[in-house]
Amino acid sequence: MTNWTCKYFDQLTTEELYAILRLRSEVFVVEQNCVFLDMDNKDMHCHHVMGWRGDLLAGYSRIVPAGISYVESSIGRIVTSPAARGAGVGRELLIKSIDQLYTLHGKRNIRIGAQYYLKRFYESFGFVQKGEIYLEDGIEHIEMLLSSH
């Protein structure tokens, strides 16, 4: 069972913030062998969706308001813990993240920058590819849009 919470940046405890940064580093930097600056000055403007399984941060995303990453609202840094994979946490995380974005900002279009290999995963939620493949930190990405209509 995953316990889901969502907090604005200044509501996060130091332990929650540490767990978030550790998970993002574990997956995006170490596992994907990608050297990049994860702390991009957006976190403090975002809500943070966290899925806990006991003391393990099993899934995480950040809800990015319109005008920060894209004209539209966005969901970013979508990540599941390697220790929780295969249990449906990723699907549950995206459902919770979309619902939370709609609760916070109203039902609106959502644009994401997705790793290309996850295209089918996002398409299963209704996201549609917009534009060509581009490289970000050496990894193929695409922009995808979930229409609110």
Backbone torsions as a table, in degrees:
resi	resn	phi	psi	omega
1	MET	NA	132.4	-179.5
2	THR	-105.0	131.0	177.8
3	ASN	-98.4	112.9	-175.6
4	TRP	-97.0	135.4	174.6
5	THR	-136.0	159.3	175.8
6	CYS	-140.2	127.5	-178.2
7	LYS	-137.0	146.8	171.2
8	TYR	-72.7	156.3	-173.3
9	PHE	-48.8	-48.7	-175.0
10	ASP	-75.9	-0.5	174.4
11	GLN	-95.6	-11.4	-178.7
12	LEU	-68.3	139.9	171.7
13	THR	-77.4	163.3	177.5
14	THR	-62.7	-34.8	178.6
15	GLU	-66.4	-40.5	178.2
16	GLU	-65.7	-45.2	179.3
17	LEU	-61.3	-41.9	178.0
18	TYR	-61.4	-44.8	179.8
19	ALA	-62.2	-40.6	178.9
20	ILE	-62.3	-51.7	-177.5
21	LEU	-65.7	-35.7	177.5
22	ARG	-64.8	-46.3	-179.9
23	LEU	-63.5	-45.0	179.5
24	ARG	-61.5	-41.7	178.3
25	SER	-66.3	-43.1	-179.1
26	GLU	-57.3	-42.9	-175.4
27	VAL	-90.1	-54.8	-171.7
28	PHE	-74.1	-32.0	-177.8
29	VAL	-96.3	-55.7	-173.5
30	VAL	-78.1	-58.5	-176.0
31	GLU	-62.1	-43.4	-177.8
32	GLN	-90.6	4.1	176.4
33	ASN	48.5	52.6	-174.6
34	CYS	-124.9	114.6	178.4
35	VAL	-88.2	111.7	179.0
36	PHE	-155.1	162.5	179.4
37	LEU	-88.4	99.7	-177.5
38	ASP	-67.1	-40.1	-179.8
39	MET	-78.1	97.5	-169.5
40	ASP	-107.3	17.0	179.2
41	ASN	68.0	16.2	175.3
42	LYS	-99.4	-27.8	-173.6
43	ASP	-52.7	-40.1	-175.2
44	MET	-70.4	-8.0	177.8
45	HIS	-105.6	4.8	-170.4
46	CYS	-115.9	160.4	164.5
47	HIS	-93.5	150.3	-174.1
48	HIS	-122.7	119.0	-179.8
49	VAL	-93.6	124.9	-177.4
50	MET	-127.8	132.0	175.4
51	GLY	-113.8	114.8	-175.3
52	TRP	-105.0	136.3	169.1
53	ARG	-120.2	94.2	-171.2
54	GLY	66.1	-126.4	179.1
55	ASP	-89.1	-2.7	-177.5
56	LEU	-89.6	125.5	170.6
57	LEU	-78.2	100.1	-172.6
58	ALA	-83.4	-31.3	-179.9
59	GLY	-150.1	149.3	-176.8
60	TYR	-153.1	146.8	167.2
61	SER	-153.3	165.6	173.3
62	ARG	-121.4	140.1	178.4
63	ILE	-94.0	115.8	-174.1
64	VAL	-104.7	119.6	179.6
65	PRO	-62.7	156.4	176.6
66	ALA	-55.1	142.9	175.9
67	GLY	91.4	-3.4	-179.7
68	ILE	-99.6	-57.3	175.9
69	SER	-95.6	-39.2	-178.3
70	TYR	-141.4	171.9	173.4
71	VAL	-60.4	-39.2	179.1
72	GLU	-84.5	165.3	169.0
73	SER	-64.8	159.6	-175.4
74	SER	-145.6	162.7	170.2
75	ILE	-120.8	126.6	-176.9
76	GLY	-132.3	172.5	178.7
77	ARG	51.5	39.3	-179.7
78	ILE	-70.6	120.2	-173.6
79	VAL	-152.1	142.7	172.0
80	THR	-118.6	146.6	178.9
81	SER	-67.4	137.1	175.1
82	PRO	-53.9	-31.5	-179.0
83	ALA	-72.3	-13.5	-177.2
84	ALA	-113.2	3.1	-176.2
85	ARG	-69.5	149.5	179.2
86	GLY	88.0	1.4	-177.6
87	ALA	-109.9	9.2	179.0
88	GLY	83.5	9.3	-177.9
89	VAL	-64.2	-38.7	-178.8
90	GLY	-61.7	-44.6	178.3
91	ARG	-65.1	-44.9	179.4
92	GLU	-61.9	-40.8	179.0
93	LEU	-60.5	-45.8	-177.6
94	LEU	-68.4	-39.3	176.2
95	ILE	-59.8	-49.2	179.6
96	LYS	-61.5	-39.9	-177.5
97	SER	-66.6	-44.5	178.0
98	ILE	-62.7	-47.5	178.7
99	ASP	-59.3	-42.2	-178.8
100	GLN	-67.1	-40.6	177.7
101	LEU	-60.7	-45.1	178.6
102	TYR	-62.8	-38.5	178.3
103	THR	-64.5	-42.6	-176.3
104	LEU	-77.7	-39.1	-169.6
105	HIS	-121.9	3.0	-177.0
106	GLY	84.5	161.6	-179.3
107	LYS	-73.0	116.7	-175.3
108	ARG	-150.5	170.0	175.8
109	ASN	-64.1	146.2	178.9
110	ILE	-124.7	123.6	177.2
111	ARG	-109.8	136.0	177.6
112	ILE	-129.5	156.1	168.5
113	GLY	-104.0	103.4	-172.3
114	ALA	-103.0	143.5	169.9
115	GLN	-64.5	132.8	-171.2
116	TYR	-56.9	-36.3	-176.8
117	TYR	-66.3	-13.6	178.4
118	LEU	-99.2	11.5	-176.9
119	LYS	-52.6	-50.3	-178.2
120	ARG	-62.7	-36.9	177.3
121	PHE	-58.0	-50.7	-178.8
122	TYR	-68.7	-34.8	176.5
123	GLU	-61.3	-31.7	-180.0
124	SER	-66.1	-13.2	176.3
125	PHE	-102.3	-0.1	179.3
126	GLY	102.4	-0.5	176.6
127	PHE	-68.8	144.3	-179.7
128	VAL	-123.8	136.1	179.0
129	GLN	-64.0	135.7	175.9
130	LYS	-126.7	113.0	178.5
131	GLY	92.7	-177.2	-175.7
132	GLU	-92.1	166.7	174.5
133	ILE	-65.7	137.7	175.2
134	TYR	-134.5	155.8	178.1
135	LEU	-92.7	130.4	172.8
136	GLU	-129.3	116.9	-177.4
137	ASP	54.1	36.5	176.5
138	GLY	81.0	5.3	-178.4
139	ILE	-117.8	134.8	178.4
140	GLU	-66.3	130.3	179.3
141	HIS	-130.5	161.6	170.1
142	ILE	-140.6	149.3	170.1
143	GLU	-83.2	141.1	178.8
144	MET	-134.5	148.2	-176.8
145	LEU	-127.3	131.6	171.0
146	LEU	-105.4	113.8	-177.4
147	SER	-80.9	139.8	-179.7
148	SER	-82.1	-4.2	-177.4
149	HIS	-88.2	NA	NA
